Amino acid sequence: MSRELTQAEALREALCEEMRADKQIFIMGEDVGPHGGIFTVTKGMFDEFGGERVRDTPISEAGFVGAALGAAIIGGRPIAELMFGDFAAVAMDQLVNQIAKARYMSGGKVKAPLVVRLTIGARGSTAAQHSQSPHAWFMHTPGLYVAVPSTPADCKGLLKTAIRNDNPVVFCEHKKLYFVKGQVPDGDYMTPFGVADIKRQGKHATVVAISIMVNKALAVADKLAREGIELEVIDPRTLVPMDWETIFKSVRKTGRLVVMDEGCFTGSVAAEIASKVSKECFDYLDAPVERVCATDTPIPFSPPLEEFVIPQEDDLEKAVRSILVGAACA
Amino acid sequence: MGVCEVLKDGDFVTSTHRGHGHFLAKGGDPKLMMAEIMGRETGYCKGKGGSMHIADISHGIIGANGIVGAGIPIAAGAALQLQMSGKDGVVACFFGDAASNQGTFHEALNLASLWKLPVVFICENNLYGISVRQDRHQNITNIANRAIAYGIPGEVVDGTNVLAVYDAMARATKRARGGDGPSLVECKCYRWLGHHAGDPAHYRPAGELEAWKERCPVKLFGERLIDNGIIDEQQSKQVLESAAAEMLEAQAWAAQQPWPLPEKALEDVYV
């Protein structure tokens, strides 16, 4: 059985269920308390769990992200919420030099079971410091797991896995998806890390799409299907660990790959996927791997500028058509 | 030593890039510490942490830290966990004069004072941030005054007087355990050597080091014990010799320990 929930509701369900089951779990961040978070994820949780466990913090990202690590090292299971992923930069030392390395530097004697939830993506003219998709920063930091859910069901299942995992997890929630609804299974379930979801089977080209780009890829796949072009759409769901085998298997079948990611082009998650596939599937590729990413610019304010910079369905369609030139589809 | 002597099992310390003393004072094993400093498989962190990252959670040592000031919010977080789980432990958070200029210092003191966390902030003011003397890196002399900004007690003590440090720490710890929140204790002291091995420390004015060496805390404490008839000269000498012998033995033991297998570098990234 399932119900229809928004992403925000699904995330809240995961948080509440886990916090009821384990008293060591608490959440802290800016405006998560009585206000319920600016994207409403923690709405009502202050009333149920109280201000100790649904803890408003000062605007002090390095302070409370660092505090999450201190609590985790000695037995707590904190969840830190960064209102915007852009603000991770303010806490970057704690994320990169402290949280990611605590276990390794101790020779495996320390655990840091914490989740840093943050928001990614452009949501309409919030400009360069509130619109970034910085998940590549964290994929490039050994010691962190990185989740990038695209559906309410995966938000709930992956967040439960993140909370119960003994490693630090950066959990990237797309702002534009918070109020998008989807079917969410009833009851307690966990979505495993490192298992991609093949959203649509196809034979002519593979599209690996990240976070909200999954929805755009599925829309393009619907459109092209009417011309007999069958795209296989894969949502990796977690970037670390990455389900490489599912991607390789798909590309070996289709011979073509486009990676679609809202992160900017250079040094991106898409670049890493393209690189690995180019090596592992070299003999199977019938065209160069294409990347559809944000441009290598800060995210601009003005709507037409923002739309130009963020990867759109048209951009994916063009990329797919470019690698299918001369291919026999239908 | 004056700080850690106050602490009990169930208390924690966070340390700095200069953390060997804190480590030993909190109960760390010198042999395993030396093996870690030498990068050996049997070191505390299997050779992956080294001098700047020694941790031993079994002794409450959350870890040394290579980033100046980064341990301060971590200490606040450990104190938060102690408070939320109803334990009466405290966290002693060591850092230096230069770290008090980092944002993390101010963020952590704000959090800890706001939430009345059981943490004692210990500033070892050794007068230098690498080569930059305190009067060239901040416009104050007493870092303890920064406590005023957070509504918590701040106290300056002579860091070369172990009993003065102990007394200040005892007061601050009592307050923390009693639920009254953090304190800032500034210990005035001095770094005898350069910032790192091989630093000739030419930035010091002539005579400064020699003056501070006269105030060697070990020497001063020994003299005080003798003056008060608690030990005699012979016993004082024996204590110092036995401590030196213990460290030399640890060093010799560590030098015999095996190197880690290179591929062990791939382990311990994740649980």
Chai-1 contact restraints between the chains, C-beta under 6 A:
chainA,res_idxA,chainB,res_idxB,connection_type,confidence,min_distance_angstrom,max_distance_angstrom,comment,restraint_id
A,P58,B,N110,contact,1.0,0.0,6.0,A-B,restraint_1
A,S60,B,E107,contact,1.0,0.0,6.0,A-B,restraint_2
A,A62,B,T104,contact,1.0,0.0,6.0,A-B,restraint_3
A,A62,B,E107,contact,1.0,0.0,6.0,A-B,restraint_4
A,G63,B,P73,contact,1.0,0.0,6.0,A-B,restraint_5
A,G63,B,E107,contact,1.0,0.0,6.0,A-B,restraint_6
A,G63,B,A108,contact,1.0,0.0,6.0,A-B,restraint_7
A,G63,B,L111,contact,1.0,0.0,6.0,A-B,restraint_8
A,G66,B,P73,contact,1.0,0.0,6.0,A-B,restraint_9
A,G66,B,I74,contact,1.0,0.0,6.0,A-B,restraint_10
A,A67,B,P73,contact,1.0,0.0,6.0,A-B,restraint_11
A,A67,B,A76,contact,1.0,0.0,6.0,A-B,restraint_12
A,A67,B,G77,contact,1.0,0.0,6.0,A-B,restraint_13
A,A67,B,L80,contact,1.0,0.0,6.0,A-B,restraint_14
A,A68,B,G77,contact,1.0,0.0,6.0,A-B,restraint_15
A,L69,B,I74,contact,1.0,0.0,6.0,A-B,restraint_16
A,L69,B,G77,contact,1.0,0.0,6.0,A-B,restraint_17
A,G70,B,I74,contact,1.0,0.0,6.0,A-B,restraint_18
A,G70,B,G77,contact,1.0,0.0,6.0,A-B,restraint_19
A,G70,B,A78,contact,1.0,0.0,6.0,A-B,restraint_20
A,A71,B,G77,contact,1.0,0.0,6.0,A-B,restraint_21
A,A71,B,L80,contact,1.0,0.0,6.0,A-B,restraint_22
A,A71,B,Q81,contact,1.0,0.0,6.0,A-B,restraint_23
A,I73,B,I62,contact,1.0,0.0,6.0,A-B,restraint_24
A,I74,B,A78,contact,1.0,0.0,6.0,A-B,restraint_25
A,I74,B,Q81,contact,1.0,0.0,6.0,A-B,restraint_26
A,G76,B,Q81,contact,1.0,0.0,6.0,A-B,restraint_27
A,D93,B,I67,contact,1.0,0.0,6.0,A-B,restraint_28
A,D93,B,A70,contact,1.0,0.0,6.0,A-B,restraint_29
A,N97,B,I67,contact,1.0,0.0,6.0,A-B,restraint_30
A,Q98,B,A70,contact,1.0,0.0,6.0,A-B,restraint_31
A,Y104,B,K48,contact,1.0,0.0,6.0,A-B,restraint_32
A,Y104,B,D268,contact,1.0,0.0,6.0,A-B,restraint_33
A,Y104,B,V269,contact,1.0,0.0,6.0,A-B,restraint_34
A,M105,B,K48,contact,1.0,0.0,6.0,A-B,restraint_35
A,M105,B,G49,contact,1.0,0.0,6.0,A-B,restraint_36
A,M105,B,H53,contact,1.0,0.0,6.0,A-B,restraint_37
A,S106,B,C45,contact,1.0,0.0,6.0,A-B,restraint_38
A,S106,B,A55,contact,1.0,0.0,6.0,A-B,restraint_39
A,G107,B,C45,contact,1.0,0.0,6.0,A-B,restraint_40
A,G107,B,K46,contact,1.0,0.0,6.0,A-B,restraint_41
A,G107,B,K48,contact,1.0,0.0,6.0,A-B,restraint_42
A,G107,B,D268,contact,1.0,0.0,6.0,A-B,restraint_43
A,G108,B,D268,contact,1.0,0.0,6.0,A-B,restraint_44
A,K109,B,I57,contact,1.0,0.0,6.0,A-B,restraint_45
A,V110,B,I57,contact,1.0,0.0,6.0,A-B,restraint_46
A,K111,B,V271,contact,1.0,0.0,6.0,A-B,restraint_47
A,P142,B,V269,contact,1.0,0.0,6.0,A-B,restraint_48
A,G143,B,V269,contact,1.0,0.0,6.0,A-B,restraint_49
A,D166,B,V271,contact,1.0,0.0,6.0,A-B,restraint_50
A,N167,B,Y270,contact,1.0,0.0,6.0,A-B,restraint_51
A,N167,B,V271,contact,1.0,0.0,6.0,A-B,restraint_52
